[in-house]
Amino acid sequence: MNSTGKPRGRPKKENKLLQEARDFKKSKLPKDKPLTARIYLAGQALAGLLSNRQGFSRSEEIRREAYDWADRMLEED
């Protein structure tokens, strides 16, 4: 310690890394999105669509088709 009572030298790496991890966790966590019936059904439709696919498909097309199926399941007749 020096005459002002503060420790000399660099701060401990452990403390710096721990603080950096906490800051990262606060800033990078995605916002919680509620699980709606539409999102749940789209996920179920997506699982079925992917299990029957052969070859390559564009992910946007598959995603759109899954939401189309979810919307159809939610329609009232």
N, C-alpha and C positions, 0 to 999 in steps of 0.2 A: 504494500500500500504506500501511497505517497503522502505528502503532508496534508492533503485535503481530505484524506480518509477514503478516497476512491481506489479500487483495485487497479494495479498497473497491468499493462499488456492488453492483448486481445480478449474479447469475451469468449467464453467457452463455446466450442463448436456445438456441443449437445444442446445448449440453450438456444442458440441461433437456429439450428435445424428444427428444433421443436416448435419455435415460434413461426418459422417459415412454413412448416407443415400445417399449423393451425390457420395461418392466413390463407394458404392455398385452399384448404378445406372450406373455409367460409366463402371464398370468392368463386370457386369452380363448381360447387354443387348445383345440379339442375334444380329448378323449381319443381316442387311436387305438383303433379298434374292428376286431378281426380280420375279414377277409373270409371268411365261412363259405360252404359250398356253398349253404345255404339263402338267404343274402343275395344271392349271385351269381345264382342261378336266379330269385329274385324280381325282380331288376333286369332280367334278360333278358325275363321275362314282362311286366314293366311296359312295356318298350319296345314289345313286340308289342301290348299292350292299348291303349297310347296312339296307336299308328299306325292303329288301326282305329276309334277313337272319332270320333263325329260329335256336335257340340254340346257342351254343358257336362255334366260329371259331378263328383260330389263326390270330392275327393282321397282321403278316408278309405276310400271304397268301392273305388276303384281300387287303393289300397295293399293293402287286405284281400284283394281278388281276386288280386293278384299273388302275395301270400304263400300263398294257397290253391293256386295253380298250382304254386308252388315245392314245397309240401308234397306235392302229388300226384306230382310228378316224383321226389321222394325216397322215396316209399313203396316198400317191397319187396313184390313180388307173390308 
